[in-house]
Structure formats: C-alpha cells, structure tokens
Amino acid sequence: MSDEARLLVRQEGKILVLTLNRPESLNAMGDGLPQQLMEGLERADTDPDVSVVVLTGAGRAFCAGGDVKAMYRSRVQGDGDGRPQMSAQNVHSQGAIPKAIRALSKPVVAAVNGDAAGAGCDIALSCDLRIASDRARFGEVFVRMGLVPDNGSFYMLPRIVGATRAAEMILTGEMMPVTEIADWGLVNQIVPHDELMPAALALANRVAGNPPLALAMSKWGMQRAQHTDFEASFDWVNYSMGILRASDEHRDAVTRFIEEREARRAARS
C-alpha cells in the first residue's frame, strides 16, 4: 500500500468533499483507497460540523470499480489456481463501502465526473443524490469479468431504474452514457462537465440548510420504506417523530419559522 493520499478531503462550510484520488487507475478501488474512503466516511459521520458529504473522483473517472490489474496479479499470476477461497470474512466484506454510505447519518451526494463502472457504479447508487457530468457513463460491468454485482446493485438498481432497465445494465455489462439514459431516473441532474462541482455543492448546501437529525431520520426512513408496506412504514414514522418532537433542533426550527414569518409581515406593513 502506498503512503500517498488516495482520498482528498476538504471541508466547505457544512459540506465535506471526498475525492477519490487514483486518477492514473481511473480511481479503481485498490492501493489503500478503500480503507481511506472508509476513514473519510467515518470522519463525516462523527463530525458535528459536517451536514452533507459530496463524493467525486479526480481526473476523468468517478470510479472504475475493482482494480483489474490487481485481480490479474492475484488471481491469474498468483499461487495455486488463482481462485480465492470463500470464507465468512470475505462474504461479510462484500459491499462494505455502499453499506457504510447508506448507514451514514449524513446525506451523501455523488458528483459523477466520468465513468462509474462496476463497484464504482454501485458506490454512486448507494449515495442519496446523484448529479452527473454530461461526460459520465454508468456500467454494471461485472458480467464481462465473469462475476456478478457484489456491491448492492441487485438490491438498489431495480429500485432506482426498474427491473427491466436493471436487467439490461447487469446482463449486457455495457457502459451507458448518462445523456442516453437521462430518463431512467439514475441521476437527479445532468450538467455540463465544467459546472459539475458548483452544481453539486449548490445541491449539497440546499440539503445542509435543514436540521441534521431530521435529515438522518429522513434518509433512514426512505431506506426502510423500500422493503416494507405502507402501514408498517408508520412504525418508523412514530419512532422518528417521538425523537424529533422532543429535540432542540425541532424547537429551534419552529421558532425560526415563526420569527421569519413575522419579520416578512412586518416588512410588508
């Protein structure tokens, strides 16, 4: 593992920007990047000064997924027949980054600046909001490597684009330009490449202006609602509202709303 920073971290107000930084490898997940990204997500989760995370990539790709060169060295040129043995450890490590993003108490905005392939596509899918450069492409390329998606796309992708379109992405393994699938609901917004980060930060700031506990509860509530029925969804609503109604942030928000409304009325009179 290199000592080089494979994840660039900077804070802009309430926004923590995490930039995958292996541009020479199209930000493939190797050489310490997965560990550094997990550390960056942990920092975001525990830092009270962070309200929203923006995740993007350095260079011309968002994330190329798994490091195929490393796979070749370990699985083709390695000892024995090159076939990794199944174990409880590697089963439970599958999808660690998408799981961490979805479990994060802060919303995450993916600023997809280029190719999001394989695990990179799934990392983007696990984010709460996605804004893409007009140069971006998305691809569930696992089948081309003789593999299946192992980072949550079997679960997430049909819920985002529908079963038929998910089947097309997974079974063809093709890279799909975001401009050609703009109506699939894969991203919230497509912008000119040079406008990507300003647009992503603007979206993140719109989210960050809201109370953080309500943001966390809303994020997790949407996830729970994906695998429950309408009536059962109210279990989470009742749980969340009990906490939120007793919170200082709720009282502060109500007070601010009333004060701002009264100030507008006074200004009109």
N, C-alpha and C positions, 0 to 999 in steps of 0.2 A: 504493500500500500504506500502510495506517495504521501509525503507530508504537505503537499500543495493543497491549498484550499479548493476543494471540489464543489463547495457551496458558498456562494457570495451572499452575505447578509447585510441588509441596510434597513434602517427604520426611517420612515417619512411620516411624522405625526403619529397617528394611531395605526399606521399600516406597516407591517413587517414584510419586506420584499425578499424572497428567497429565490436565488438564481442558480440553476444547475450549471456547473462550470467545468464541463469536459468538452469544449467545442470541437476539439480535434477528433473526438469519438462520437460526435453528434449527441453528446450528453447521455451516452449509454450508461446503464446502471452497473458501474464497476469502479475499481481503483479507489475505494473509500467513499464514493458518492452516496450510496445508500445509507451508510452509517451517519455521515454528516447531515444528510437530509432529515433523518430521524431526530438527530440532535436539534436541528433548527426548528422542527415541528414541536419538540418538547419545550424549547425556549418560548415559542409563541404561546403555547398552552398555559404556561405558568407565569408569563409576564403580564401584570395588570395594565401596563401601558400599551399593550397590543390589543386591538379590537378585531382586525381583519388581516389575513395573510394573502399576499399576491405571490403566486408561484409561476416562474417563467424559466426560459433557457437562454444560455449565452450562445452567440453565433447564429447559425442558420437553422438550428433544430430546437424543438422543445425538449424531446427526449426520444432517442432511438430504441428504447427498451433495454432488453438484455444485451450484454456485451458478447456479441457473436464470436469475436476473436478469442475471448477468454473461454467460451464454450468449446471452441475448436481445440485450444490447447489442453483443456482438462478432459474433454470427452472423446476426442479423436486421437490426440497425440499422447494422452496420459497413460498411466499404468493400466494393466489388465485390458478389459474390453471397452473401457471408457464409459461404461454405463453406471451412473450414480445409483447407489442403493437407496431404497425407500426407507425412511425412518420417521419416527414421531417428530423429531426435531425439524426435518425439512418440510414435513407436511404442515406443521403449525407456522413455519416461517413464510409460507406462500401468502402473497398479498399483504405483507406487513405494512408497506407504505400506504396503499389505499385504505387499509383498516385504520391506520393512525390518522389519516386525513379525515375520514368520516367520524372518528371518535373525538377529534379535536373540538374543544369548546368554542373555538373561533371560526367563523366562516372563512372559506378559502376560495379565492378567485384564481382560476388558471388563465394566464395570459399566454396563449399558444402562438408562439412566434414562428413556428415552422413545423417540421414533421413530428407527429406524435404517433409512434409506432409501437405495437406490442404492449409491453408494460408501460411505456410512455403514454399510450392512448388510455390505458386503464387508470393511470395516475390522474390524467386530465378528467376522466369520467368521474372519479371519486371526489373531485372538487365540487363545491356547491354552486359555483357560477363559472361559466367559461366564455371568454372573449377571445376571438381569433383574428390573427393577421390574415389578409387575403391571400397570403402565400402558404398558409397552413394546410397540412394534409393529415388525415387520421387513418390509421390502419390497424386492424386486428390481425397481425401477420403471423401469428403462432403456427397456423397450419402449414405455412411454407417452410417452417423449420422442423416439421414433424412433431409438433407439440399442440397442446390445447391452451386456451387463455387461462392463466393461473393467478390473475390479479383482480378477480372480481367481476370481469365483464360478462360472464354468464348471468350474473345477477343484475348488474347495473345497466348494461347496454339495451336489453329489451324494454326495460322500464323507461329509458330515455328516448329511444327511436322507434320502438315497437318490434315485435318478434320477427316480422318478415325482413325488415331492413337490418336487424341484428344478424339474422342468418346470412344475409348477403355479405356483410362485413367479415363475419367469422369464417364462413366456408370458402370465400374466394381468397381471403388473405390479402386483398388488394389495398393499396394506398389510395385514399379518396380525397381529392381536393375539396376543401371546405366550401368553396364557391359553387361546386357542382351539387352539393348536398345541403344547401343552405336552408331548405325547407324541412329537414329531418328533425329539427329540434335539438341537434347535438350541441349547439352553442347559443348563447344569448345574443351575441352580436358579432358581426364581421366588420373589421375596419381596415383602412389602408395600412400597410405594414408600418410606415413611419409614425402612425398615430396609435399604435398598439398600447404602449406603456402609459401615455397620458390618458387614454380611454380606460385602461384597466384601473389606474389609480383613481380616476373620477368615479368609476363604479364602486370601488372599494370604499371610498370616502362617503358615498351615499349610504352604504351599509353601516359604516363605522359610526355614523351620527346617531345610531339607535342604542338603547341601553344594552350592555353586554350580556346580562343574564337572560334577558328576553331573546336575544339573538341565539344564545346557546340552546335554550329550550325550544325555540322555533326550528333550529337546524335538526336537532334530535327528533322532534315531533314529526317532521316531514319524513325522516327515515323510517320511523316506527310505522307510520301510516301506510308505507309501501307494502307491508306484509300483515295487515290486519283489516278488519271490516269497519264500517262506519261507526257502529255502536261502540265497538271496542276501542276506537280511537279516542273516545272521550275519557277513558281511563288515564291516558297521558295528559289530556287537557285538564282534567280535575287535579291531577298531581302537580302539573306545572303552575296552574293558576293559584293553587294554595300557597306555593312558594313565592310567586311573583307578587301577589297582592300584599304579602307581608314584607316586601323588600323595600329598602330605601330608594332604590332606583325607580320603582313604580311611583312612590310618593313624590319624588323629585320631578319625574316626567309629567305627572298630573299638575303639579304646582307650576311648572314651566309653561305648560299648555295654557292654563288659565291666565297667568301673568301676561303671556304674549298676546292672547286674545283681547284682554282688557287694554293693553297698550295700543293695539291696532284700532280698537273702538275709540279710544281717547284721541288718537291721531286724526280720525275721520271727523270727530265732532268739533 
